[in-house]
Amino acid sequence: MDTKRILSVGYVIAALLLIATFEFWWSHREVVQLTYSDALRAAAEGRVASVVVTETMIEGEFRQAEDGKKYFIAHRVDPSVAEVFEKAGAKVSGGTDSNWGMTLLSWIFPLLVLFGLWFVLFQGVTERGGLVNIGKSKAKVYLERQTGVTFDDVAGVDEAKAELQEVVAFLKDQAKYSRLGAHIPKGILLVGPPGTGKTLMARAVAGEAGVPFFSISGSEFVELFVGVGAARVRDLFDQARQAAPCIIFIDELDALGRARSPFAGYGGGDEKEQTLNQLLAELDGFDPRGGIVLLAATNRPEILDPALLRAGRFDRQVVIDRPDRNGRAAILKVHMANVAIAQGVHVEEIADMTPGFTGADLANLVNEAAIVATRRGAERVTIEDFNNAVERIVAGSERKSRLLKPDERERVAYHEMGHALVASKLSKTDPVQKVSIIPRSIGALGYTLQRPTDDRFLITSSELKERIAALLAGRAAEELVYGEVSTGAADDLAKATDVARQSVVRFGMSPQVGQAVLEEQRLQWLGDGPVAPRQKDYSETTAREIDLAVRMMIDDAYQGAKAILQGCVGELKAGAKLLLERETITPQDFPPLLREGRKTAETTTDGETDVPVGRPHRKPAPRILHRR
């Protein structure tokens, strides 16, 4: 509770004490309280000099002071009633339901309570444009090294760290950077997928620079009341100017800086626009030589207002992407430092197992591996625990309680072995690491895990066709063995269709349709998938050609997968039989899954994601061809 509220409560208590004191004084001055009978007796004995009779009271004066009291008061009683009790020898006293002091108190006390509540709770209305200091900034302030994070705690993003080192150096030695007229960028936008360490990086900058760090989320500026967001922006920058040099960090900037709409006035968006306009004005108004640096983080830069990103506001954008193999190894070293790791566990091997993982994913992986080891009563975490943790994160937890009928279980085995064999026979697909028919929590009745072999940022048309063939190989195996297909390939069909359609309409890989981009998608390039495509601007004839090209690509890939399986039916049946016996097999358990001239899963690194494809800004992840 602040000083103003303490004073307000004190005023209310003082008023109550004053009323109580006055009431006590009034009742104990030079006045004696007599009963009605005693007052009548005093009058009969001639001891009363004068008397004043009101409707309810008798106030009189003694001829001579009695017991130091010159005056007396008594409550009136109906004479007829008093006479009855007097004849019976009873002593009669008058009374009243209330006195004027209590009456006054009953009127004043509720008013004082209401006034006190109003003064305490609503004193910030006129100052900040909101209720109870609602216009004040909610930024959490960490003084100097209270962030507890330095660059030593950040790994896997060396390029971004190097760019932010300039900010730290400027805040530590402003004169050195100002001597030639240079100034630090006003705003630095940290851009990257969720979980890559943007917030951690900002806290590390503050920890290294040793300056106050104001941290707030973009959503905390927006409230129910109009004008509150703009007031909070003003208050935040006022606090920063008083604490300069300092760092302001706005997390999730897209909640505050979304592009303005021309129809905002009709949809209730005025409050957000006022807040954004105030932020733009503050960015224009402060002098970077004063030592205020604005850091912001977002994973959706494509929706930010262009006025926010222009030079002079957010001058620099630092991309914090998914780490590569070396980056993942560095991050794992940080998180494994506090975990009991068994001998023979190498971070490079785990980094090979986790392509596409972000820093948050790797932290979760180390924790999951420790949980797996704890569950089995081990003293240290082994490489097998990390393998199980990777499968749990990528494919979900095992559900051995889901019992399949023997014929369904056999069909799943052939389905998964079809995926694995075709993937191993094709030269441009990722090598198979594991095949399993143990149901998983994500709804898969089985899965084939492929691990990529290297960092790649471009995919050729032949690689895409082989990927489609590997996706459709499970259904091809079912048709080859049973003469019919099942619904188990629904997820495979969806992925294969998506790859084929993107190849046709986005990458121009169909001779029938041509090389025009027909459905350019505005990708959420930092998220997990594309947003809705734009409105189609091609004719129905072109749409039919697209459908035919997609169908042809899928049919060709399906026939290719089926032809491969027809050439190795014996291996298909032997692999399915072994899979039914062991439930999970690796290429070492079944040599036909090994690929000559390619590294096996133990030495794999990065590769590509399933879909969407052709996105060099995203690091790949392990691929699972699973049967739902």
C-alpha positions as CSV (number, residue, x, y, z in Angstrom):
1,M,0.0,0.0,0.0
2,D,1.5,3.4,-1.0
3,T,1.8,6.5,1.2
4,K,-1.4,8.2,-0.2
5,R,-3.6,5.2,0.6
6,I,-2.1,5.0,4.1
7,L,-2.9,8.7,4.7
8,S,-6.4,8.2,3.4
9,V,-7.1,5.4,5.8
10,G,-5.6,7.5,8.6
11,Y,-8.0,10.4,7.9
12,V,-11.0,8.0,8.2
13,I,-9.8,6.6,11.5
14,A,-9.1,10.1,12.9
15,A,-12.7,11.2,12.0
16,L,-14.2,8.2,13.8
17,L,-12.1,8.8,16.9
18,L,-13.1,12.5,16.9
19,I,-16.8,11.6,16.9
20,A,-16.4,9.0,19.6
21,T,-14.5,11.5,21.8
22,F,-17.2,14.1,21.4
23,E,-19.9,11.6,22.4
24,F,-17.9,10.6,25.5
25,W,-17.4,14.3,26.5
26,W,-21.0,15.2,26.0
27,S,-22.2,12.3,28.2
28,H,-19.7,13.0,31.0
29,R,-19.7,16.8,31.5
30,E,-21.2,18.5,34.7
31,V,-24.4,16.7,34.2
32,V,-25.8,13.8,36.3
33,Q,-28.1,11.2,34.8
34,L,-31.2,10.7,37.0
35,T,-34.0,8.3,36.8
36,Y,-37.5,9.7,36.3
37,S,-38.4,8.7,39.9
38,D,-35.3,10.5,41.4
39,A,-36.1,13.6,39.3
40,L,-39.7,13.7,40.7
41,R,-38.4,13.1,44.3
42,A,-35.8,15.9,44.0
43,A,-38.6,18.2,42.8
44,A,-40.8,17.2,45.7
45,E,-38.0,17.8,48.2
46,G,-37.4,21.3,46.8
47,R,-33.9,20.6,45.5
48,V,-34.7,21.6,41.9
49,A,-34.2,25.3,41.0
50,S,-35.4,25.1,37.4
51,V,-36.3,22.6,34.8
52,V,-36.8,22.4,31.0
53,V,-39.2,19.8,29.8
54,T,-39.0,18.5,26.2
55,E,-40.9,15.7,24.5
56,T,-38.4,13.1,25.6
57,M,-36.1,14.7,28.2
58,I,-36.2,16.7,31.4
59,E,-33.2,19.0,31.9
60,G,-32.9,20.7,35.3
61,E,-30.6,22.7,37.6
62,F,-30.1,21.9,41.3
63,R,-30.4,24.6,43.8
64,Q,-27.1,23.5,45.2
65,A,-24.5,21.2,43.5
66,E,-24.9,17.6,44.5
67,D,-21.8,15.4,44.3
68,G,-20.1,18.1,42.2
69,K,-22.9,18.1,39.6
70,K,-24.9,21.3,39.1
71,Y,-27.2,19.9,36.4
72,F,-29.2,16.8,35.8
73,I,-31.1,15.2,33.0
74,A,-33.8,12.5,33.0
75,H,-35.8,10.8,30.4
76,R,-39.5,11.5,30.5
77,V,-42.0,8.8,31.2
78,D,-45.8,8.9,30.6
79,P,-47.2,10.1,34.0
80,S,-50.1,7.6,33.9
81,V,-47.6,4.8,33.4
82,A,-45.2,6.1,36.0
83,E,-48.0,6.5,38.6
84,V,-48.9,2.8,38.2
85,F,-45.3,1.7,38.9
86,E,-44.8,4.3,41.7
87,K,-47.8,2.9,43.6
88,A,-46.4,-0.6,43.2
89,G,-43.1,0.7,44.8
90,A,-41.1,0.3,41.6
91,K,-38.4,2.8,40.6
92,V,-39.3,4.3,37.2
93,S,-36.6,5.2,34.6
94,G,-37.1,6.7,31.2
95,G,-35.2,5.9,28.1
96,T,-34.9,6.6,24.4
97,D,-34.3,4.6,21.3
98,S,-31.3,6.8,20.3
99,N,-29.5,10.0,21.2
100,W,-28.5,12.7,18.9
101,G,-24.8,11.7,18.9
102,M,-25.6,8.2,17.7
103,T,-28.1,9.6,15.2
104,L,-25.4,11.9,13.8
105,L,-23.0,9.1,13.7
106,S,-25.4,6.9,11.9
107,W,-25.6,9.5,9.1
108,I,-22.0,10.5,9.0
109,F,-20.3,7.1,9.3
110,P,-21.7,5.6,6.0
111,L,-20.7,8.8,4.2
112,L,-17.2,8.7,5.6
113,V,-16.9,5.0,4.6
114,L,-18.0,5.8,1.0
115,F,-15.7,8.8,0.8
116,G,-12.8,6.7,2.1
117,L,-13.4,4.0,-0.5
118,W,-13.7,6.5,-3.3
119,F,-10.6,8.3,-2.2
120,V,-8.5,5.1,-1.8
121,L,-9.7,3.2,-4.9
122,F,-10.3,6.0,-7.5
123,Q,-7.6,8.6,-6.7
124,G,-5.8,7.8,-10.0
125,V,-8.8,8.6,-12.2
126,T,-7.9,12.2,-13.0
127,E,-4.2,11.8,-13.2
128,R,-3.7,8.7,-15.5
129,G,-7.0,8.4,-17.4
130,G,-7.7,5.0,-15.7
131,L,-8.7,3.4,-12.5
132,V,-6.3,2.8,-9.6
133,N,-3.1,3.9,-11.5
134,I,-4.3,1.9,-14.5
135,G,-2.4,4.2,-16.7
136,K,1.0,3.4,-15.1
137,S,3.3,1.1,-16.9
138,K,3.3,-2.6,-15.7
139,A,6.9,-3.1,-16.7
140,K,9.0,-5.3,-14.4
141,V,12.2,-3.5,-13.6
142,Y,15.4,-5.5,-13.1
143,L,18.2,-3.4,-11.8
144,E,21.6,-4.0,-13.3
145,R,22.6,-7.7,-13.0
146,Q,19.3,-8.8,-11.4
147,T,18.3,-10.4,-14.7
148,G,20.6,-13.3,-13.7
149,V,21.5,-14.0,-17.4
150,T,24.6,-13.2,-19.3
151,F,25.9,-14.2,-22.8
152,D,27.4,-17.3,-21.2
153,D,23.9,-18.6,-20.7
154,V,23.0,-18.1,-24.4
155,A,24.3,-20.7,-26.9
156,G,23.7,-21.6,-30.5
157,V,23.0,-18.1,-31.8
158,D,26.6,-16.7,-32.2
159,E,25.7,-14.4,-35.1
160,A,22.9,-12.7,-33.2
161,K,25.0,-12.5,-30.1
162,A,27.8,-10.8,-32.0
163,E,25.3,-8.1,-33.3
164,L,24.0,-7.4,-29.8
165,Q,27.5,-7.1,-28.4
166,E,27.6,-3.6,-30.0
167,V,24.6,-2.6,-27.8
168,V,26.4,-3.8,-24.7
169,A,29.6,-2.0,-25.7
170,F,27.7,1.2,-26.3
171,L,25.9,1.1,-23.0
172,K,29.1,0.5,-21.2
173,D,31.2,3.2,-23.0
174,Q,28.9,5.7,-24.7
175,A,31.8,8.3,-25.3
176,K,33.8,5.8,-27.4
177,Y,30.9,5.3,-29.8
178,S,29.8,8.9,-29.9
179,R,33.2,10.5,-30.7
180,L,32.7,10.1,-34.4
181,G,29.0,11.0,-34.4
182,A,27.6,7.5,-34.4
183,H,24.7,6.5,-32.2
184,I,23.3,3.1,-31.3
185,P,20.1,2.1,-33.2
186,K,17.0,3.3,-31.4
187,G,15.2,0.0,-31.7
188,I,16.4,-3.6,-32.2
189,L,13.8,-6.2,-33.2
190,L,14.6,-9.8,-32.3
191,V,12.9,-12.0,-34.9
192,G,12.7,-15.8,-34.7
193,P,10.5,-18.8,-34.3
194,P,9.0,-19.6,-30.9
195,G,11.4,-21.1,-28.4
196,T,14.7,-19.9,-30.0
197,G,15.7,-17.7,-27.1
198,K,14.6,-14.1,-28.0
199,T,13.6,-13.2,-24.5
200,L,16.7,-14.9,-23.0
201,M,18.9,-12.9,-25.4
202,A,17.3,-9.6,-24.4
203,R,17.8,-10.4,-20.7
204,A,21.4,-11.4,-21.4
205,V,22.1,-8.0,-23.1
206,A,20.8,-6.3,-19.9
207,G,22.9,-8.6,-17.7
208,E,26.1,-7.9,-19.7
209,A,25.6,-4.2,-19.9
210,G,24.8,-3.9,-16.2
211,V,21.9,-1.3,-16.7
212,P,18.3,-1.2,-15.5
213,F,16.1,-3.5,-17.6
214,F,12.4,-2.7,-18.1
215,S,10.5,-5.8,-19.3
216,I,6.9,-5.8,-20.4
217,S,4.7,-7.8,-22.8
218,G,2.9,-6.1,-25.7
219,S,-0.5,-7.3,-24.4
220,E,-0.1,-5.5,-21.1
221,F,-0.5,-2.1,-22.9
222,V,-4.1,-2.9,-23.9
223,E,-6.9,-2.6,-21.5
224,L,-10.7,-2.2,-21.5
225,F,-10.6,1.6,-21.1
226,V,-9.7,3.9,-24.0
227,G,-6.5,5.8,-23.6
228,V,-4.9,3.5,-21.0
229,G,-2.5,1.9,-23.5
230,A,-1.1,5.2,-24.7
231,A,-0.8,6.4,-21.0
232,R,1.2,3.3,-20.2
233,V,3.5,3.8,-23.1
234,R,4.2,7.4,-22.0
235,D,4.8,6.3,-18.4
236,L,7.2,3.5,-19.5
237,F,9.3,5.9,-21.5
238,D,9.2,8.5,-18.7
239,Q,10.5,5.9,-16.2
240,A,13.2,4.9,-18.7
241,R,14.4,8.5,-19.2
242,Q,14.8,8.8,-15.4
243,A,16.8,5.6,-15.2
244,A,18.9,6.1,-18.4
245,P,21.1,4.4,-19.5
246,C,18.7,1.5,-19.6
247,I,17.0,-1.1,-21.8
248,I,13.3,-1.4,-22.6
249,F,12.2,-4.8,-23.7
250,I,8.8,-5.4,-25.2
251,D,8.0,-9.1,-25.6
252,E,5.4,-10.2,-28.2
253,L,5.5,-6.9,-30.1
254,D,2.9,-8.1,-32.5
255,A,0.2,-7.8,-29.8
256,L,0.9,-4.0,-29.8
257,G,2.3,-3.2,-33.2
258,R,-0.1,-5.0,-35.6
259,A,-0.6,-3.2,-38.9
260,R,-3.3,-0.6,-38.7
261,S,-6.5,-1.1,-40.6
262,P,-8.4,1.6,-42.5
263,F,-11.6,0.1,-40.9
264,A,-10.4,0.2,-37.3
265,G,-12.7,3.0,-36.4
266,Y,-15.7,0.8,-37.2
267,G,-14.6,-2.3,-35.4
268,G,-13.4,-1.0,-32.0
269,G,-9.7,-0.9,-32.9
270,D,-9.1,2.8,-31.9
271,E,-7.5,1.9,-28.6
272,K,-4.9,-0.3,-30.2
273,E,-4.2,2.3,-32.8
274,Q,-3.8,5.1,-30.2
275,T,-1.3,2.8,-28.3
276,L,0.7,2.2,-31.4
277,N,0.7,5.8,-32.4
278,Q,2.0,6.8,-29.0
279,L,4.8,4.2,-29.3
280,L,5.7,5.6,-32.7
281,A,5.8,9.1,-31.2
282,E,8.0,8.0,-28.3
283,L,10.4,6.3,-30.7
284,D,10.7,9.5,-32.6
285,G,11.0,11.6,-29.5
286,F,13.9,10.1,-27.5
287,D,17.5,10.7,-28.2
288,P,19.5,7.5,-28.6
289,R,22.6,9.3,-27.2
290,G,20.7,9.4,-23.9
291,G,21.4,5.7,-23.5
292,I,17.9,4.2,-23.9
293,V,17.8,1.1,-26.1
294,L,14.5,-0.4,-27.1
295,L,14.5,-4.2,-27.7
296,A,11.5,-6.0,-28.9
297,A,10.7,-9.6,-29.8
298,T,8.2,-11.2,-32.2
299,N,7.7,-14.4,-34.1
300,R,5.3,-12.7,-36.6
301,P,7.1,-9.8,-38.2
302,E,5.0,-10.0,-41.3
303,I,2.0,-8.5,-39.5
304,L,3.8,-5.5,-37.9
305,D,2.9,-2.0,-39.0
306,P,5.4,-0.7,-41.7
307,A,5.7,2.6,-39.8
308,L,7.1,0.6,-36.9
309,L,9.8,-1.0,-38.9
310,R,11.1,2.0,-40.8
311,A,14.6,3.4,-40.3
312,G,14.8,5.6,-37.3
313,R,12.5,3.4,-35.2
314,F,13.5,-0.2,-35.3
315,D,16.7,0.3,-37.2
316,R,18.0,-3.2,-36.9
317,Q,16.4,-6.6,-37.1
318,V,18.3,-9.5,-35.6
319,V,17.2,-13.0,-36.7
320,I,17.4,-15.7,-34.0
321,D,16.7,-18.8,-36.0
322,R,16.6,-22.5,-35.2
323,P,20.2,-23.6,-34.4
324,D,22.3,-25.8,-36.7
325,R,24.1,-28.9,-35.5
326,N,26.9,-27.0,-33.8
327,G,24.5,-24.6,-32.2
328,R,22.4,-27.5,-30.9
329,A,25.5,-29.1,-29.4
330,A,26.3,-25.8,-27.7
331,I,22.8,-25.4,-26.3
332,L,22.8,-29.0,-25.1
333,K,26.0,-28.4,-23.2
334,V,24.3,-25.6,-21.3
335,H,21.3,-27.6,-20.3
336,M,23.2,-30.8,-19.6
337,A,25.5,-29.1,-17.2
338,N,23.1,-29.6,-14.3
339,V,22.1,-33.2,-15.2
340,A,23.8,-36.4,-14.2
341,I,25.0,-37.7,-17.6
342,A,26.4,-41.3,-18.0
343,Q,29.8,-41.9,-19.5
344,G,29.8,-42.3,-23.2
345,V,27.0,-39.8,-23.9
346,H,28.2,-37.2,-26.4
347,V,26.4,-34.0,-27.1
348,E,27.3,-34.2,-30.8
349,E,25.4,-37.5,-31.0
350,I,22.3,-36.0,-29.4
351,A,22.6,-33.0,-31.7
352,D,22.5,-35.4,-34.7
353,M,19.3,-36.8,-33.3
354,T,17.5,-33.5,-33.0
355,P,17.5,-31.6,-36.3
356,G,15.0,-28.7,-36.3
357,F,14.8,-28.5,-32.5
358,T,14.8,-25.0,-31.0
359,G,16.5,-24.1,-27.8
360,A,13.3,-24.6,-25.8
361,D,12.8,-28.0,-27.5
362,L,16.4,-29.0,-26.5
363,A,15.8,-27.9,-22.9
364,N,12.6,-30.0,-22.8
365,L,14.5,-32.9,-24.4
366,V,17.1,-32.9,-21.6
367,N,14.4,-32.8,-19.0
368,E,12.4,-35.6,-20.6
369,A,15.5,-37.8,-20.8
370,A,16.1,-37.2,-17.1
371,I,12.5,-38.1,-16.3
372,V,12.9,-41.3,-18.4
373,A,16.0,-42.2,-16.5
374,T,14.4,-41.4,-13.1
375,R,11.4,-43.6,-14.0
376,R,13.5,-46.6,-14.6
377,G,15.5,-46.0,-11.4
378,A,18.9,-45.2,-13.1
379,E,21.6,-43.1,-11.4
380,R,22.6,-41.4,-14.7
381,V,21.0,-40.4,-18.0
382,T,22.1,-42.6,-20.9
383,I,22.0,-42.2,-24.6
384,E,19.0,-44.6,-24.7
385,D,17.1,-42.3,-22.4
386,F,17.7,-39.5,-24.9
387,N,16.5,-41.7,-27.8
388,N,13.3,-42.4,-25.9
389,A,12.9,-38.8,-25.1
390,V,13.3,-37.8,-28.8
391,E,10.6,-40.3,-29.8
392,R,8.3,-39.2,-27.1
393,I,8.6,-35.5,-28.2
394,V,8.4,-36.3,-32.0
395,A,6.0,-39.2,-32.1
396,G,4.2,-39.0,-28.7
397,S,4.2,-41.5,-25.8
398,E,3.7,-45.2,-26.3
399,R,0.2,-46.6,-25.8
400,K,0.8,-50.3,-25.4
401,S,-2.6,-50.6,-23.8
402,R,-4.2,-50.0,-27.2
403,L,-4.6,-53.6,-28.3
404,L,-5.0,-54.2,-32.0
405,K,-6.6,-57.3,-33.5
406,P,-4.1,-59.7,-35.0
407,D,-5.1,-58.9,-38.6
408,E,-4.9,-55.2,-38.0
409,R,-1.5,-55.5,-36.3
410,E,-0.2,-57.5,-39.3
411,R,-1.5,-54.9,-41.7
412,V,0.2,-52.1,-39.8
413,A,3.5,-54.1,-39.9
414,Y,3.3,-54.4,-43.7
415,H,2.3,-50.8,-44.0
416,E,5.3,-49.5,-42.0
417,M,7.7,-51.9,-43.6
418,G,6.6,-50.7,-47.0
419,H,7.5,-47.1,-46.0
420,A,10.9,-48.3,-44.7
421,L,11.9,-50.4,-47.7
422,V,11.0,-47.8,-50.3
423,A,12.7,-45.1,-48.3
424,S,15.9,-47.2,-48.1
425,K,15.8,-48.2,-51.8
426,L,15.5,-44.6,-53.1
427,S,18.7,-42.7,-53.3
428,K,17.5,-39.2,-52.4
429,T,15.3,-39.9,-49.3
430,D,16.5,-39.6,-45.8
431,P,17.8,-42.9,-44.3
432,V,15.5,-44.9,-42.0
433,Q,16.5,-45.0,-38.4
434,K,13.7,-46.9,-36.8
435,V,10.4,-48.7,-37.6
436,S,7.8,-49.4,-34.9
437,I,4.2,-50.7,-34.7
438,I,3.7,-49.6,-31.1
439,P,0.7,-47.2,-31.0
440,R,1.5,-43.6,-30.0
441,S,-0.5,-41.0,-28.2
442,I,-0.7,-38.8,-31.3
443,G,-3.0,-41.4,-32.9
444,A,-0.4,-43.3,-34.9
445,L,-0.8,-47.1,-35.0
446,G,2.9,-47.3,-36.1
447,Y,5.6,-45.1,-37.5
448,T,8.8,-45.0,-39.6
449,L,11.4,-42.6,-38.3
450,Q,13.8,-41.1,-40.9
451,R,16.8,-39.0,-40.0
452,P,18.3,-36.5,-42.5
453,T,22.0,-36.6,-43.3
454,D,23.1,-33.1,-43.8
455,D,22.2,-29.4,-43.8
456,R,20.3,-28.6,-47.0
457,F,18.3,-25.6,-48.0
458,L,17.2,-26.5,-51.5
459,I,15.1,-29.5,-52.7
460,T,15.1,-30.7,-56.3
461,S,12.1,-32.0,-58.1
462,S,13.4,-35.6,-58.1
463,E,13.8,-35.4,-54.3
464,L,10.2,-34.3,-53.9
465,K,9.0,-37.1,-56.1
466,E,10.9,-39.7,-54.1
467,R,9.5,-38.2,-50.9
468,I,6.0,-38.6,-52.3
469,A,6.8,-42.2,-53.2
470,A,8.0,-42.9,-49.7
471,L,4.8,-41.4,-48.3
472,L,2.6,-43.6,-50.5
473,A,4.7,-46.8,-50.0
474,G,2.7,-47.9,-47.0
475,R,-0.6,-48.0,-49.0
476,A,1.2,-49.7,-51.9
477,A,2.4,-52.4,-49.5
478,E,-1.1,-53.0,-48.3
479,E,-2.4,-53.3,-51.8
480,L,0.4,-55.6,-52.9
481,V,-0.1,-58.0,-49.9
482,Y,-3.9,-57.8,-49.4
483,G,-5.2,-56.7,-52.7
484,E,-7.0,-53.7,-51.2
485,V,-6.2,-50.6,-49.2
486,S,-7.4,-49.3,-45.9
487,T,-7.9,-45.9,-44.2
488,G,-4.6,-46.2,-42.5
489,A,-2.9,-44.1,-45.1
490,A,-5.0,-41.0,-44.6
491,D,-2.3,-38.9,-43.1
492,D,0.2,-40.1,-45.7
493,L,-2.1,-39.1,-48.5
494,A,-2.6,-35.6,-47.0
495,K,1.1,-35.0,-46.8
496,A,1.8,-36.4,-50.3
497,T,-1.0,-34.3,-51.8
498,D,0.3,-31.2,-50.1
499,V,3.9,-31.8,-51.4
500,A,2.6,-32.5,-54.9
501,R,0.3,-29.4,-55.0
502,Q,3.0,-27.1,-53.8
503,S,5.4,-28.5,-56.4
504,V,2.9,-27.6,-59.1
505,V,1.4,-24.3,-58.0
506,R,4.4,-22.8,-56.1
507,F,7.5,-24.2,-57.5
508,G,6.6,-24.6,-61.2
509,M,7.7,-28.3,-61.4
510,S,5.0,-29.5,-63.7
511,P,5.6,-29.3,-67.5
512,Q,1.8,-29.5,-68.1
513,V,1.0,-26.4,-66.0
514,G,4.2,-24.4,-66.5
515,Q,6.5,-22.4,-64.3
516,A,4.1,-19.7,-63.2
517,V,3.4,-19.2,-59.5
518,L,-0.3,-19.8,-59.2
519,E,-0.9,-19.8,-55.5
520,E,1.8,-17.8,-53.8
521,Q,1.2,-18.2,-50.1
522,R,2.1,-15.6,-47.5
523,L,4.0,-17.9,-45.3
524,Q,4.3,-17.5,-41.6
525,W,7.9,-18.1,-42.1
526,L,8.6,-18.2,-38.4
527,G,5.7,-20.4,-37.5
528,D,4.8,-24.0,-38.2
529,G,2.9,-23.7,-41.5
530,P,1.5,-21.4,-44.1
531,V,-1.5,-19.2,-43.7
532,A,-4.5,-19.4,-46.0
533,P,-3.5,-18.8,-49.7
534,R,-4.6,-15.7,-51.4
535,Q,-7.6,-15.6,-53.6
536,K,-7.1,-17.7,-56.8
537,D,-6.6,-15.5,-59.8
538,Y,-6.5,-18.2,-62.5
539,S,-9.2,-19.7,-64.7
540,E,-11.2,-22.9,-64.3
541,T,-9.2,-24.4,-67.2
542,T,-5.9,-23.8,-65.3
543,A,-7.5,-25.2,-62.1
544,R,-8.3,-28.4,-64.0
545,E,-4.8,-28.6,-65.3
546,I,-3.4,-28.2,-61.8
547,D,-5.7,-31.0,-60.5
548,L,-4.6,-33.3,-63.3
549,A,-0.9,-32.5,-62.7
550,V,-1.2,-33.2,-59.0
551,R,-3.0,-36.4,-59.7
552,M,-0.4,-37.5,-62.3
553,M,2.5,-36.8,-59.9
554,I,0.8,-38.8,-57.1
555,D,-0.1,-41.7,-59.4
556,D,3.4,-41.9,-60.8
557,A,5.0,-41.9,-57.3
558,Y,2.5,-44.6,-56.2
559,Q,3.3,-46.8,-59.1
560,G,7.0,-46.3,-58.6
561,A,6.7,-47.3,-54.9
562,K,4.6,-50.3,-55.9
563,A,7.2,-51.4,-58.5
564,I,10.0,-51.2,-55.9
565,L,8.0,-53.3,-53.5
566,Q,7.2,-55.9,-56.1
567,G,10.9,-56.4,-56.6
568,C,11.5,-57.1,-53.0
569,V,8.4,-59.0,-51.8
570,G,10.5,-61.4,-49.9
571,E,12.2,-58.6,-47.9
572,L,8.8,-57.0,-47.3
573,K,7.4,-60.2,-45.8
574,A,10.6,-61.0,-43.8
575,G,10.7,-57.4,-42.4
576,A,7.0,-57.5,-41.5
577,K,7.4,-60.8,-39.7
578,L,10.4,-59.5,-37.7
579,L,8.5,-56.3,-36.9
580,L,5.6,-58.4,-35.6
581,E,8.0,-60.3,-33.3
582,R,10.0,-57.3,-32.0
583,E,7.5,-54.4,-32.5
584,T,10.4,-52.0,-33.0
585,I,13.4,-52.6,-35.3
586,T,16.4,-50.6,-36.7
587,P,18.5,-51.0,-39.8
588,Q,21.0,-53.0,-37.8
589,D,18.2,-55.5,-36.9
590,F,17.1,-55.8,-40.5
591,P,20.0,-55.2,-43.0
592,P,17.8,-54.6,-46.1
593,L,17.0,-51.2,-44.5
594,L,20.7,-50.2,-44.7
595,R,21.7,-48.1,-47.6
596,E,25.1,-48.5,-49.2
597,G,27.2,-45.4,-49.5
598,R,25.2,-43.4,-47.1
599,K,25.8,-42.9,-43.4
600,T,23.5,-44.7,-41.0
601,A,21.4,-43.1,-38.3
602,E,24.1,-43.0,-35.7
603,T,26.0,-40.3,-37.7
604,T,23.2,-38.3,-39.2
605,T,22.8,-34.6,-39.0
606,D,20.3,-32.2,-40.4
607,G,17.9,-32.5,-43.4
608,E,14.5,-31.3,-44.5
609,T,11.1,-31.1,-43.0
610,D,8.1,-32.9,-44.5
611,V,5.9,-30.1,-45.7
612,P,5.9,-27.3,-46.6
613,V,9.1,-27.5,-48.6
614,G,11.5,-25.0,-50.0
615,R,11.7,-22.9,-46.9
616,P,15.4,-22.3,-46.3
617,H,14.8,-20.2,-43.2
618,R,13.6,-23.2,-41.3
619,K,15.8,-25.9,-40.0
620,P,14.6,-29.5,-40.7
621,A,13.1,-31.9,-38.2
622,P,13.0,-35.7,-38.0
623,R,10.4,-37.1,-40.4
624,I,7.8,-39.6,-39.4
625,L,5.7,-41.5,-41.8
626,H,2.9,-42.8,-39.6
627,R,-0.3,-44.7,-40.0
628,R,-3.3,-43.2,-38.3
